[in-house]
Amino acid sequence: MEPIYNFDGQVALVTGGASGMGLATAQAFAESGAAVALIDVDKEALHGETEKLTSAGHTVIGITCDVSDEDQVSNAVARVLERFGRLDFAFNNAGIQIPPADAADEEGDAFDRVQRVNLRGVWACMKHELRHMRTRGSGAIVNNSSLGGLVGQAQRGSYHSAKHGVIGLTKSAAIEYADRGIRINAICPGVVDTPMVSAMLKVQGDALREIIGQQPIGRLGHPSEIAAAVLWLCSPGASFVIGAALPVDGGFTA
């Protein structure tokens, strides 16, 4: 049975909110009564999903934003505050994946691109979210790391280094803001059935069988299972959880 949360009167921001784990989390927040800001770089998908949620009776705005650009992030958070007057929850989820590469052969531009989105993007979002939350003395932030933030993997150095960095950012900020009424945690999803994973599998033919074989649970994760973890971390039920890097990975890192 899914837990039921009451987030009436509260506001959630979700980056990478137009698909996959972000969209599932935005839907879960909306169904729990929160007003939701969907943040995504994909303008067309963002418009479509915002319309769907609005048509279903939820209070939602969509904001186009590239999280690797701090000015865009600052403007996006300002628009959320202008529209709703507050920000209670944030799921900093936006991220990218690139093809695997030998550590000796990977191009610097590819490495930098992953860091800009997956690490610097989380840093920029958290920075501007905290600027508001610290004035109110309350809030909950969940940063999306990965099982790649907990372990290494051959030919994935750029991605895993960024995701390890997300955990470092999370823990440091969590300590800094723990006594100011703001809880900051990270989740570390395993391999989840999202559009990004589907695209990756199309160019890596045998990868799906190998990935499923590595999952003790014997299947891929569902975006709704990640959303459930995010909402719990934002809820009063996780009031004593601070600076955690929570694996949601079907047992992979066990």
N, C-alpha and C positions, 0 to 999 in steps of 0.2 A: 504494500500500500504506500502510495506517495504521501510524504508529509504535506500538511497544509499550512501555509504561512499567511499572515495578514500584514501586508505592507501598504495598506491604505494610507494615503497622504504622504507617501515617501517617493523618492525619485532615484532611479537607477540609470547608470550610463554603461553601455556595452560597446566596446570597440570590436571591429570585425563582426558587427552585429547583423549583417545581411545574409549570412549563411552559416552552416555547420554548428559548431558549439556555441558561437556567439548568438546566432538566431534562436537556438533552443533555449538559451539562458534568458534572452530578452522576452521570449514568449512566456517562460515560467515566471519571470518577474511581473509581467503584465497580468497574467492569470491570478497572481497573488495580490493584485490591487495596486501595484506601483505604477507611477508614470515612468515611461521608459524613453531614453534617448538612444537611438540606434546610430552608431558611428561606423562609417565604412568608406573605403576608397572607391568601391564599385557603385557608381551613381545609379545605374539602371536597376541593379538588384536591390539597392537600398530603397529606391522609390517604390518598387513592387512590394517588398515586405512591409514597409511602413503603411502602405495602403491596405494590405491584408489585415494587419493588426488593428488599424483604425476602424476598418469596416466591421471588425469583430467586437467593437465597442470599447477598445482599450485607448488609453491616452498615450500617444506615441508621437515623437518627432524623429525625422531622419536628417542626419547631418553628414554631408560628404567631407571626408577628412583623410589625409595621408598622415599617419601617425609618425612617420619619419621626419616630418616637418613640424618643428615645435611651434611655429607661428600658427599653423593650422590647428594644432592641438589646443593652444591657448584660446583661439577664436571659437573652437567647438565647445569647450567648457563654458566660455562666456555666454554662448547662445543657450546652453542648457540652463544656466542660472537666470538669464533674461526671461526665458520662457516659464520656468517653474519656480524660480526663487530659492532653490535649495538643491543640494546633492547629497544623498544618503549612502548610496552604494555605487561601486564601480567594478566592472569586470574588464580588466585590461587584457584583451584576448587576441587582438589583431596580430597576425604573424604570417610568415611565408616559409616555404620550403624550396630548396634548390636541388638539382641533381647531385648525386654523390660524386665525390672527387677524391683522388689520392692526395694526401696532405702535401706531397711534393709538387703537385701539378695544379692545384686550385688557383684560379685567377684572383688577384687582390680585389678586383671590382665585385666579384661574387661574394667574397668574404665580407666586404664592407656593406653590401646591400643587405645581407642577413642581419648584421649587427645594427644597422640603421633602423630596420623595422622591428626586429624581435627583441632587441635589448634597449636601444635608445628610444624606441617608440614607447615602451613600457615606462622607462624613466620619465619621459616628457609627460605622459598621461598622469602618472602618479604625482609628479611635481605640481601640476596645475589643479588636480583634484584636491590635493592636500592644502593648497593655498586657501581654498574655500572651507574645507572641513575643519581646519584648525581654528578658524574664526568661530565656528559653531560648537566646537568641542565634542564632535561626534561623527561617526561614519565608519564604513567598512569597505576595504579595498581587497579584491582578489586579483592577483596577477597570474596569467597563464604561462607556466613554465612547460614542462614536458617530462616524460620519463627520461628524455635526453638531458634534463637538468640534473639527473641523479646518477646516470651511468654514461659510459662512453660507447662509441660505436665506430667501427672502421668506416672511413670515407665520409663521415658526417661531422668533422671537426668544427666547421664554421657554425653549423646549426646548434650543436651541443654546447659549444662555448658560449653562445648567446643565451641559451636556456639555463646553463649554470649561472650565468650572470644575473638572470632574472631572480633566481633564488637569493643570491647575494644582496641585490637591491632590496628585495622583500624583507629579509631578515634585519638588515641594517635600519630600514625605515620603520619596521615594526617595533624595534627597541626604542627608537627615537620618539615614537608617537603613542606608545602603550599607555603612558600616564596622562595622555591628553584626550582620552575618550575615543581614539581611532584605532581600529584593529586592522592589521594588514597581514594577509596570508597569501600563499601561492598554492595552486593545484598543479599536479604533474600527471596529465592524462597519458594513458597508453595510446595504442593505435585505435583511433575512433573513426567510424564510418562517416567521413565528411567529404565534401567536394575536393578539398586539397589532397586527401589521401587517395581518393579515386583517380585524380589526375596523376599522382605519383605512380600508382599501380599500373596505369596504362602504358607507361614507358619502362616498367620493370616487371616483365611478364610473370616470373615465378615468385615474385615478392609476396603475394597474398598468401600462398600456401606456407611459405617460410614464416611469415608474420604470425599467422594463426597457430602454427606449430609451436611458437614461442609463448603463447598465451596459456597459462594454466587453466583459465576459464574456457578456452577452446573456441573463442569467437572474438570479433572486433567489438569495441565499445560503441554505444549509441550516444549521440549528442545529448539526449535527455538525461543520461546518467551523469554527464559532466555538469549539466545545469543543476541537477539535484545537489551535487557537492558544493557548487558555488552558492546556491541559495542557503544551504545550511551554514556555510561559513559567514554569510551576511546576517544570519538570524540570531536572535537572543540565545538559541540553543548552543551556539559556539562562542558564548561571551568570554570564556577563559582560554580561547584558542588564539594565540598571537605568534606570528613569525613562523608558522608551520609551512612545510612543503609537503602537501598531502598527495600521496600517490593515488590515482584513480585509474588503475591500469590492469585490472583483471588478474592481478597477482604477478605481473611480469617482474617487478623489482624485488619480490619476496625471495 
